[in-house]
Amino acid sequence: MEEKFQESKVEGRNAVLEAFRSGRVVDKLFVLERCEDGPVRTILREAKKHDTMVRFVKKERLDQMSETGKHQGVIAMTAAYDYAEVEDILNKAREKGEPPFVVVLDNIEDPHNLGAIIRTANLAGAHGVVIPKNRAVGLTATVARTSAGALNYTPVARVTNIARTIEELKKEGLWFVCADMGGTSMYQLDLKGPIGLVIGNEGEGVSKMVKEKCDFVASIPMKGDIDSLNASVAAGVLAYEIVRQRLLG
């Protein structure tokens, strides 16, 4: 997957509107609170059409973020990399003649975690990563740097509804395992075949709605004195248990 454009701040009403209309992926839109004149309403309609996360903030916040000093009440953050479609991920598995292996992330908020997970997904042979459009970090420059080049090779699809995407992928023959401390030890589960690995939010884990869609809940045996692993480390441990089982056939 080639890099299409670098993450950047787009400031000013005409520039932000043009960013939407030219097809650039806008991850977040910051709008001056209580600003609802015609041009801003037009921008908000475009944001809704593209499922862009919108945050209403005070003028001081926009002034701090602004690099030009001419934001006119709107600043858009565009993605560092273009997004793929879920179908692109399945096609990658077909091209390689391998059962699909997809990493699904339920609201990862830390860009370093997302970058590290994309890097691990690439090294473990996953065919792609799926992230949600809302309440989660997108493909920022920090994510790109942390992935250490993996974003050039590992498709990342961004979807509106993770639970619905899991249902659609089940129809393609995948089954799903999510990481949760209350689950069955990963060493007791059969993780071969077409599989989706679901990793939850750093604080709350996998949401109830997403967990209900999963076929298995896997826990990582832990011997230490603290109660959980970092999300990207948990993703790595489980991804490599899937790798181990695939190698054993």
ChimeraX commands (.cxc) that place a marker at each C-alpha (Angstrom):
marker #1 position 0.00,0.00,0.00 radius 0.5
marker #1 position 1.61,3.25,-1.09 radius 0.5
marker #1 position 1.67,6.39,0.98 radius 0.5
marker #1 position -0.79,8.85,-0.56 radius 0.5
marker #1 position -0.26,11.96,1.57 radius 0.5
marker #1 position 1.29,13.06,4.83 radius 0.5
marker #1 position -0.72,13.89,7.91 radius 0.5
marker #1 position -1.31,17.62,8.04 radius 0.5
marker #1 position -3.43,20.34,9.57 radius 0.5
marker #1 position -5.74,22.02,7.13 radius 0.5
marker #1 position -6.87,25.44,8.36 radius 0.5
marker #1 position -9.55,27.83,7.18 radius 0.5
marker #1 position -13.04,27.26,5.85 radius 0.5
marker #1 position -12.33,27.05,2.12 radius 0.5
marker #1 position -9.26,24.85,2.63 radius 0.5
marker #1 position -11.11,22.42,4.91 radius 0.5
marker #1 position -14.08,22.20,2.55 radius 0.5
marker #1 position -11.73,21.55,-0.36 radius 0.5
marker #1 position -9.97,18.81,1.64 radius 0.5
marker #1 position -13.29,16.97,2.05 radius 0.5
marker #1 position -14.39,17.49,-1.55 radius 0.5
marker #1 position -11.05,16.40,-3.03 radius 0.5
marker #1 position -11.36,13.02,-1.33 radius 0.5
marker #1 position -8.64,13.45,1.31 radius 0.5
marker #1 position -9.31,11.39,4.42 radius 0.5
marker #1 position -10.05,13.73,7.33 radius 0.5
marker #1 position -9.55,11.93,10.64 radius 0.5
marker #1 position -10.74,14.73,12.94 radius 0.5
marker #1 position -12.40,18.08,12.53 radius 0.5
marker #1 position -12.05,20.75,15.22 radius 0.5
marker #1 position -14.74,23.45,15.11 radius 0.5
marker #1 position -15.18,26.57,17.21 radius 0.5
marker #1 position -17.99,25.86,19.69 radius 0.5
marker #1 position -21.30,27.66,19.05 radius 0.5
marker #1 position -20.16,28.63,15.55 radius 0.5
marker #1 position -23.04,27.70,13.22 radius 0.5
marker #1 position -22.96,30.08,10.27 radius 0.5
marker #1 position -23.56,28.87,6.70 radius 0.5
marker #1 position -19.99,27.91,5.69 radius 0.5
marker #1 position -19.44,26.00,8.96 radius 0.5
marker #1 position -22.74,24.16,8.53 radius 0.5
marker #1 position -21.62,23.15,5.02 radius 0.5
marker #1 position -18.34,21.80,6.44 radius 0.5
marker #1 position -20.23,19.91,9.18 radius 0.5
marker #1 position -22.48,18.31,6.52 radius 0.5
marker #1 position -19.37,17.11,4.65 radius 0.5
marker #1 position -17.93,15.76,7.91 radius 0.5
marker #1 position -21.14,13.82,8.62 radius 0.5
marker #1 position -21.17,12.45,5.07 radius 0.5
marker #1 position -17.62,11.14,5.53 radius 0.5
marker #1 position -18.13,9.86,9.11 radius 0.5
marker #1 position -15.43,12.23,10.38 radius 0.5
marker #1 position -15.02,12.66,14.11 radius 0.5
marker #1 position -16.00,16.25,15.03 radius 0.5
marker #1 position -14.89,18.06,18.18 radius 0.5
marker #1 position -16.28,21.43,19.23 radius 0.5
marker #1 position -13.61,23.36,21.11 radius 0.5
marker #1 position -12.93,26.80,22.56 radius 0.5
marker #1 position -11.16,29.51,20.55 radius 0.5
marker #1 position -8.07,29.17,22.77 radius 0.5
marker #1 position -7.67,25.54,21.75 radius 0.5
marker #1 position -7.91,26.37,18.04 radius 0.5
marker #1 position -5.45,29.24,18.47 radius 0.5
marker #1 position -2.98,26.83,20.16 radius 0.5
marker #1 position -3.35,24.26,17.37 radius 0.5
marker #1 position -3.15,26.79,14.54 radius 0.5
marker #1 position 0.07,27.13,12.58 radius 0.5
marker #1 position -1.15,29.91,10.28 radius 0.5
marker #1 position -3.13,32.02,12.77 radius 0.5
marker #1 position -5.98,32.03,10.20 radius 0.5
marker #1 position -8.11,29.03,11.14 radius 0.5
marker #1 position -11.48,30.88,10.81 radius 0.5
marker #1 position -12.93,28.53,13.42 radius 0.5
marker #1 position -12.09,25.22,11.69 radius 0.5
marker #1 position -9.04,22.94,11.64 radius 0.5
marker #1 position -9.03,19.52,9.97 radius 0.5
marker #1 position -6.49,16.76,10.62 radius 0.5
marker #1 position -5.93,14.63,7.54 radius 0.5
marker #1 position -4.62,11.08,7.69 radius 0.5
marker #1 position -0.94,10.27,7.12 radius 0.5
marker #1 position -1.82,7.25,4.97 radius 0.5
marker #1 position -4.78,6.27,2.87 radius 0.5
marker #1 position -7.16,3.63,4.21 radius 0.5
marker #1 position -7.94,0.31,2.59 radius 0.5
marker #1 position -11.27,-1.51,2.37 radius 0.5
marker #1 position -12.00,-4.73,4.27 radius 0.5
marker #1 position -12.25,-6.46,0.88 radius 0.5
marker #1 position -8.63,-5.43,0.16 radius 0.5
marker #1 position -7.55,-7.39,3.24 radius 0.5
marker #1 position -9.44,-10.52,2.13 radius 0.5
marker #1 position -8.00,-10.16,-1.38 radius 0.5
marker #1 position -4.48,-10.05,0.06 radius 0.5
marker #1 position -5.12,-13.41,1.78 radius 0.5
marker #1 position -6.51,-14.86,-1.48 radius 0.5
marker #1 position -3.47,-13.64,-3.45 radius 0.5
marker #1 position -1.16,-15.38,-0.99 radius 0.5
marker #1 position -3.29,-18.53,-0.95 radius 0.5
marker #1 position -3.58,-18.35,2.85 radius 0.5
marker #1 position -6.54,-18.53,5.24 radius 0.5
marker #1 position -7.36,-14.92,6.20 radius 0.5
marker #1 position -5.78,-13.56,9.40 radius 0.5
marker #1 position -7.23,-10.17,10.38 radius 0.5
marker #1 position -6.44,-8.06,13.46 radius 0.5
marker #1 position -9.49,-6.10,14.63 radius 0.5
marker #1 position -9.00,-3.23,17.08 radius 0.5
marker #1 position -11.87,-2.09,19.29 radius 0.5
marker #1 position -11.16,1.59,20.05 radius 0.5
marker #1 position -7.37,1.77,20.47 radius 0.5
marker #1 position -6.65,5.39,21.50 radius 0.5
marker #1 position -2.85,5.55,21.78 radius 0.5
marker #1 position -1.07,6.12,18.44 radius 0.5
marker #1 position 2.04,4.31,19.71 radius 0.5
marker #1 position -0.07,1.23,20.48 radius 0.5
marker #1 position -1.73,1.34,17.06 radius 0.5
marker #1 position 1.61,1.69,15.29 radius 0.5
marker #1 position 3.14,-1.16,17.30 radius 0.5
marker #1 position 0.14,-3.42,16.59 radius 0.5
marker #1 position 0.33,-2.71,12.83 radius 0.5
marker #1 position 4.04,-3.58,12.95 radius 0.5
marker #1 position 3.35,-6.83,14.82 radius 0.5
marker #1 position 0.47,-7.69,12.48 radius 0.5
marker #1 position 2.83,-7.35,9.51 radius 0.5
marker #1 position 5.55,-9.50,11.07 radius 0.5
marker #1 position 3.05,-12.17,12.16 radius 0.5
marker #1 position 1.70,-12.48,8.62 radius 0.5
marker #1 position -1.70,-10.89,9.26 radius 0.5
marker #1 position -3.32,-9.74,6.04 radius 0.5
marker #1 position -4.61,-6.48,7.48 radius 0.5
marker #1 position -5.91,-4.47,10.41 radius 0.5
marker #1 position -9.44,-3.12,10.98 radius 0.5
marker #1 position -10.04,-0.02,13.13 radius 0.5
marker #1 position -13.22,1.95,13.95 radius 0.5
marker #1 position -13.95,5.43,12.60 radius 0.5
marker #1 position -15.04,6.88,15.93 radius 0.5
marker #1 position -13.53,7.08,19.43 radius 0.5
marker #1 position -10.18,5.71,18.25 radius 0.5
marker #1 position -6.91,6.94,16.82 radius 0.5
marker #1 position -6.53,7.01,13.03 radius 0.5
marker #1 position -3.45,6.77,10.81 radius 0.5
marker #1 position -1.51,9.74,12.15 radius 0.5
marker #1 position 2.15,10.50,11.51 radius 0.5
marker #1 position 3.00,9.07,14.97 radius 0.5
marker #1 position 1.28,5.79,14.03 radius 0.5
marker #1 position 3.20,5.72,10.74 radius 0.5
marker #1 position 6.53,6.28,12.49 radius 0.5
marker #1 position 5.83,3.68,15.21 radius 0.5
marker #1 position 4.84,1.09,12.61 radius 0.5
marker #1 position 8.43,1.33,11.25 radius 0.5
marker #1 position 7.34,1.04,7.62 radius 0.5
marker #1 position 4.70,-1.67,8.13 radius 0.5
marker #1 position 1.98,0.72,6.94 radius 0.5
marker #1 position 3.45,0.46,3.46 radius 0.5
marker #1 position 2.62,-3.26,3.37 radius 0.5
marker #1 position -0.25,-3.88,5.81 radius 0.5
marker #1 position -3.69,-2.59,4.73 radius 0.5
marker #1 position -5.65,-0.78,7.43 radius 0.5
marker #1 position -9.41,-0.54,6.92 radius 0.5
marker #1 position -11.53,1.92,8.88 radius 0.5
marker #1 position -15.16,0.91,9.49 radius 0.5
marker #1 position -18.22,2.54,11.05 radius 0.5
marker #1 position -19.27,-0.46,13.15 radius 0.5
marker #1 position -16.80,-3.10,14.40 radius 0.5
marker #1 position -19.52,-5.55,15.56 radius 0.5
marker #1 position -21.24,-5.44,12.15 radius 0.5
marker #1 position -17.90,-5.88,10.35 radius 0.5
marker #1 position -17.21,-8.99,12.45 radius 0.5
marker #1 position -20.62,-10.39,11.39 radius 0.5
marker #1 position -19.80,-9.72,7.73 radius 0.5
marker #1 position -16.39,-11.37,8.03 radius 0.5
marker #1 position -17.98,-14.42,9.66 radius 0.5
marker #1 position -19.97,-14.87,6.45 radius 0.5
marker #1 position -16.58,-15.05,4.67 radius 0.5
marker #1 position -15.64,-18.02,6.88 radius 0.5
marker #1 position -13.64,-16.25,9.59 radius 0.5
marker #1 position -14.15,-16.94,13.25 radius 0.5
marker #1 position -13.12,-14.55,15.99 radius 0.5
marker #1 position -11.12,-14.67,19.19 radius 0.5
marker #1 position -10.91,-11.70,21.53 radius 0.5
marker #1 position -8.42,-11.01,24.29 radius 0.5
marker #1 position -9.87,-10.82,27.78 radius 0.5
marker #1 position -8.51,-11.73,31.20 radius 0.5
marker #1 position -11.61,-13.78,32.01 radius 0.5
marker #1 position -11.27,-16.10,29.01 radius 0.5
marker #1 position -9.87,-19.55,28.32 radius 0.5
marker #1 position -6.09,-19.90,28.24 radius 0.5
marker #1 position -4.91,-19.26,24.68 radius 0.5
marker #1 position -2.94,-22.52,24.82 radius 0.5
marker #1 position -6.21,-24.47,25.12 radius 0.5
marker #1 position -7.83,-22.92,22.05 radius 0.5
marker #1 position -7.62,-24.03,18.42 radius 0.5
marker #1 position -6.55,-20.84,16.64 radius 0.5
marker #1 position -5.91,-22.31,13.20 radius 0.5
marker #1 position -7.82,-21.51,10.00 radius 0.5
marker #1 position -9.42,-18.21,8.92 radius 0.5
marker #1 position -9.28,-16.04,12.01 radius 0.5
marker #1 position -9.88,-12.56,13.37 radius 0.5
marker #1 position -7.98,-11.47,16.49 radius 0.5
marker #1 position -9.84,-8.77,18.44 radius 0.5
marker #1 position -7.91,-6.47,20.79 radius 0.5
marker #1 position -9.78,-4.02,23.01 radius 0.5
marker #1 position -9.34,-0.51,24.29 radius 0.5
marker #1 position -6.36,0.19,26.57 radius 0.5
marker #1 position -8.52,0.88,29.63 radius 0.5
marker #1 position -11.83,-0.92,29.14 radius 0.5
marker #1 position -10.83,-3.86,26.98 radius 0.5
marker #1 position -13.17,-5.31,24.37 radius 0.5
marker #1 position -16.65,-3.76,24.50 radius 0.5
marker #1 position -19.59,-5.97,25.49 radius 0.5
marker #1 position -21.24,-5.70,22.06 radius 0.5
marker #1 position -18.05,-6.75,20.25 radius 0.5
marker #1 position -17.24,-9.53,22.73 radius 0.5
marker #1 position -20.69,-11.04,22.16 radius 0.5
marker #1 position -19.86,-11.40,18.45 radius 0.5
marker #1 position -16.65,-13.34,19.16 radius 0.5
marker #1 position -16.57,-17.15,19.05 radius 0.5
marker #1 position -13.84,-17.49,21.70 radius 0.5
marker #1 position -12.41,-15.40,24.51 radius 0.5
marker #1 position -8.69,-15.98,25.05 radius 0.5
marker #1 position -6.69,-15.08,28.12 radius 0.5
marker #1 position -2.91,-14.85,28.33 radius 0.5
marker #1 position -1.48,-16.76,31.32 radius 0.5
marker #1 position 0.22,-14.26,33.63 radius 0.5
marker #1 position 2.39,-14.86,36.68 radius 0.5
marker #1 position 3.34,-11.33,37.74 radius 0.5
marker #1 position 1.97,-8.93,40.31 radius 0.5
marker #1 position 0.11,-6.59,37.97 radius 0.5
marker #1 position -3.14,-7.53,36.32 radius 0.5
marker #1 position -2.85,-6.77,32.61 radius 0.5
marker #1 position -0.58,-6.35,29.60 radius 0.5
marker #1 position -0.29,-3.28,27.38 radius 0.5
marker #1 position -2.69,-3.61,24.41 radius 0.5
marker #1 position 0.08,-3.84,21.82 radius 0.5
marker #1 position 1.97,-6.47,23.85 radius 0.5
marker #1 position -1.22,-8.54,24.29 radius 0.5
marker #1 position -1.77,-8.30,20.51 radius 0.5
marker #1 position 1.77,-9.55,19.93 radius 0.5
marker #1 position 1.51,-12.49,22.31 radius 0.5
marker #1 position -1.80,-13.69,20.85 radius 0.5
marker #1 position -0.75,-13.06,17.23 radius 0.5
marker #1 position 2.31,-15.24,17.73 radius 0.5
marker #1 position 0.27,-18.02,19.32 radius 0.5
marker #1 position -1.76,-17.96,16.09 radius 0.5
marker #1 position 1.53,-18.04,14.11 radius 0.5
marker #1 position 2.78,-21.00,16.19 radius 0.5
marker #1 position -0.41,-22.99,15.63 radius 0.5
marker #1 position -0.38,-22.23,11.90 radius 0.5
marker #1 position 3.22,-23.41,11.61 radius 0.5
marker #1 position 2.32,-26.68,13.34 radius 0.5
marker #1 position -0.54,-27.09,10.90 radius 0.5
marker link #1:1,2 radius 0.2
marker link #1:2,3 radius 0.2
marker link #1:3,4 radius 0.2
marker link #1:4,5 radius 0.2
marker link #1:5,6 radius 0.2
marker link #1:6,7 radius 0.2
marker link #1:7,8 radius 0.2
marker link #1:8,9 radius 0.2
marker link #1:9,10 radius 0.2
marker link #1:10,11 radius 0.2
marker link #1:11,12 radius 0.2
marker link #1:12,13 radius 0.2
marker link #1:13,14 radius 0.2
marker link #1:14,15 radius 0.2
marker link #1:15,16 radius 0.2
marker link #1:16,17 radius 0.2
marker link #1:17,18 radius 0.2
marker link #1:18,19 radius 0.2
marker link #1:19,20 radius 0.2
marker link #1:20,21 radius 0.2
marker link #1:21,22 radius 0.2
marker link #1:22,23 radius 0.2
marker link #1:23,24 radius 0.2
marker link #1:24,25 radius 0.2
marker link #1:25,26 radius 0.2
marker link #1:26,27 radius 0.2
marker link #1:27,28 radius 0.2
marker link #1:28,29 radius 0.2
marker link #1:29,30 radius 0.2
marker link #1:30,31 radius 0.2
marker link #1:31,32 radius 0.2
marker link #1:32,33 radius 0.2
marker link #1:33,34 radius 0.2
marker link #1:34,35 radius 0.2
marker link #1:35,36 radius 0.2
marker link #1:36,37 radius 0.2
marker link #1:37,38 radius 0.2
marker link #1:38,39 radius 0.2
marker link #1:39,40 radius 0.2
marker link #1:40,41 radius 0.2
marker link #1:41,42 radius 0.2
marker link #1:42,43 radius 0.2
marker link #1:43,44 radius 0.2
marker link #1:44,45 radius 0.2
marker link #1:45,46 radius 0.2
marker link #1:46,47 radius 0.2
marker link #1:47,48 radius 0.2
marker link #1:48,49 radius 0.2
marker link #1:49,50 radius 0.2
marker link #1:50,51 radius 0.2
marker link #1:51,52 radius 0.2
marker link #1:52,53 radius 0.2
marker link #1:53,54 radius 0.2
marker link #1:54,55 radius 0.2
marker link #1:55,56 radius 0.2
marker link #1:56,57 radius 0.2
marker link #1:57,58 radius 0.2
marker link #1:58,59 radius 0.2
marker link #1:59,60 radius 0.2
marker link #1:60,61 radius 0.2
marker link #1:61,62 radius 0.2
marker link #1:62,63 radius 0.2
marker link #1:63,64 radius 0.2
marker link #1:64,65 radius 0.2
marker link #1:65,66 radius 0.2
marker link #1:66,67 radius 0.2
marker link #1:67,68 radius 0.2
marker link #1:68,69 radius 0.2
marker link #1:69,70 radius 0.2
marker link #1:70,71 radius 0.2
marker link #1:71,72 radius 0.2
marker link #1:72,73 radius 0.2
marker link #1:73,74 radius 0.2
marker link #1:74,75 radius 0.2
marker link #1:75,76 radius 0.2
marker link #1:76,77 radius 0.2
marker link #1:77,78 radius 0.2
marker link #1:78,79 radius 0.2
marker link #1:79,80 radius 0.2
marker link #1:80,81 radius 0.2
marker link #1:81,82 radius 0.2
marker link #1:82,83 radius 0.2
marker link #1:83,84 radius 0.2
marker link #1:84,85 radius 0.2
marker link #1:85,86 radius 0.2
marker link #1:86,87 radius 0.2
marker link #1:87,88 radius 0.2
marker link #1:88,89 radius 0.2
marker link #1:89,90 radius 0.2
marker link #1:90,91 radius 0.2
marker link #1:91,92 radius 0.2
marker link #1:92,93 radius 0.2
marker link #1:93,94 radius 0.2
marker link #1:94,95 radius 0.2
marker link #1:95,96 radius 0.2
marker link #1:96,97 radius 0.2
marker link #1:97,98 radius 0.2
marker link #1:98,99 radius 0.2
marker link #1:99,100 radius 0.2
marker link #1:100,101 radius 0.2
marker link #1:101,102 radius 0.2
marker link #1:102,103 radius 0.2
marker link #1:103,104 radius 0.2
marker link #1:104,105 radius 0.2
marker link #1:105,106 radius 0.2
marker link #1:106,107 radius 0.2
marker link #1:107,108 radius 0.2
marker link #1:108,109 radius 0.2
marker link #1:109,110 radius 0.2
marker link #1:110,111 radius 0.2
marker link #1:111,112 radius 0.2
marker link #1:112,113 radius 0.2
marker link #1:113,114 radius 0.2
marker link #1:114,115 radius 0.2
marker link #1:115,116 radius 0.2
marker link #1:116,117 radius 0.2
marker link #1:117,118 radius 0.2
marker link #1:118,119 radius 0.2
marker link #1:119,120 radius 0.2
marker link #1:120,121 radius 0.2
marker link #1:121,122 radius 0.2
marker link #1:122,123 radius 0.2
marker link #1:123,124 radius 0.2
marker link #1:124,125 radius 0.2
marker link #1:125,126 radius 0.2
marker link #1:126,127 radius 0.2
marker link #1:127,128 radius 0.2
marker link #1:128,129 radius 0.2
marker link #1:129,130 radius 0.2
marker link #1:130,131 radius 0.2
marker link #1:131,132 radius 0.2
marker link #1:132,133 radius 0.2
marker link #1:133,134 radius 0.2
marker link #1:134,135 radius 0.2
marker link #1:135,136 radius 0.2
marker link #1:136,137 radius 0.2
marker link #1:137,138 radius 0.2
marker link #1:138,139 radius 0.2
marker link #1:139,140 radius 0.2
marker link #1:140,141 radius 0.2
marker link #1:141,142 radius 0.2
marker link #1:142,143 radius 0.2
marker link #1:143,144 radius 0.2
marker link #1:144,145 radius 0.2
marker link #1:145,146 radius 0.2
marker link #1:146,147 radius 0.2
marker link #1:147,148 radius 0.2
marker link #1:148,149 radius 0.2
marker link #1:149,150 radius 0.2
marker link #1:150,151 radius 0.2
marker link #1:151,152 radius 0.2
marker link #1:152,153 radius 0.2
marker link #1:153,154 radius 0.2
marker link #1:154,155 radius 0.2
marker link #1:155,156 radius 0.2
marker link #1:156,157 radius 0.2
marker link #1:157,158 radius 0.2
marker link #1:158,159 radius 0.2
marker link #1:159,160 radius 0.2
marker link #1:160,161 radius 0.2
marker link #1:161,162 radius 0.2
marker link #1:162,163 radius 0.2
marker link #1:163,164 radius 0.2
marker link #1:164,165 radius 0.2
marker link #1:165,166 radius 0.2
marker link #1:166,167 radius 0.2
marker link #1:167,168 radius 0.2
marker link #1:168,169 radius 0.2
marker link #1:169,170 radius 0.2
marker link #1:170,171 radius 0.2
marker link #1:171,172 radius 0.2
marker link #1:172,173 radius 0.2
marker link #1:173,174 radius 0.2
marker link #1:174,175 radius 0.2
marker link #1:175,176 radius 0.2
marker link #1:176,177 radius 0.2
marker link #1:177,178 radius 0.2
marker link #1:178,179 radius 0.2
marker link #1:179,180 radius 0.2
marker link #1:180,181 radius 0.2
marker link #1:181,182 radius 0.2
marker link #1:182,183 radius 0.2
marker link #1:183,184 radius 0.2
marker link #1:184,185 radius 0.2
marker link #1:185,186 radius 0.2
marker link #1:186,187 radius 0.2
marker link #1:187,188 radius 0.2
marker link #1:188,189 radius 0.2
marker link #1:189,190 radius 0.2
marker link #1:190,191 radius 0.2
marker link #1:191,192 radius 0.2
marker link #1:192,193 radius 0.2
marker link #1:193,194 radius 0.2
marker link #1:194,195 radius 0.2
marker link #1:195,196 radius 0.2
marker link #1:196,197 radius 0.2
marker link #1:197,198 radius 0.2
marker link #1:198,199 radius 0.2
marker link #1:199,200 radius 0.2
marker link #1:200,201 radius 0.2
marker link #1:201,202 radius 0.2
marker link #1:202,203 radius 0.2
marker link #1:203,204 radius 0.2
marker link #1:204,205 radius 0.2
marker link #1:205,206 radius 0.2
marker link #1:206,207 radius 0.2
marker link #1:207,208 radius 0.2
marker link #1:208,209 radius 0.2
marker link #1:209,210 radius 0.2
marker link #1:210,211 radius 0.2
marker link #1:211,212 radius 0.2
marker link #1:212,213 radius 0.2
marker link #1:213,214 radius 0.2
marker link #1:214,215 radius 0.2
marker link #1:215,216 radius 0.2
marker link #1:216,217 radius 0.2
marker link #1:217,218 radius 0.2
marker link #1:218,219 radius 0.2
marker link #1:219,220 radius 0.2
marker link #1:220,221 radius 0.2
marker link #1:221,222 radius 0.2
marker link #1:222,223 radius 0.2
marker link #1:223,224 radius 0.2
marker link #1:224,225 radius 0.2
marker link #1:225,226 radius 0.2
marker link #1:226,227 radius 0.2
marker link #1:227,228 radius 0.2
marker link #1:228,229 radius 0.2
marker link #1:229,230 radius 0.2
marker link #1:230,231 radius 0.2
marker link #1:231,232 radius 0.2
marker link #1:232,233 radius 0.2
marker link #1:233,234 radius 0.2
marker link #1:234,235 radius 0.2
marker link #1:235,236 radius 0.2
marker link #1:236,237 radius 0.2
marker link #1:237,238 radius 0.2
marker link #1:238,239 radius 0.2
marker link #1:239,240 radius 0.2
marker link #1:240,241 radius 0.2
marker link #1:241,242 radius 0.2
marker link #1:242,243 radius 0.2
marker link #1:243,244 radius 0.2
marker link #1:244,245 radius 0.2
marker link #1:245,246 radius 0.2
marker link #1:246,247 radius 0.2
marker link #1:247,248 radius 0.2
marker link #1:248,249 radius 0.2
view
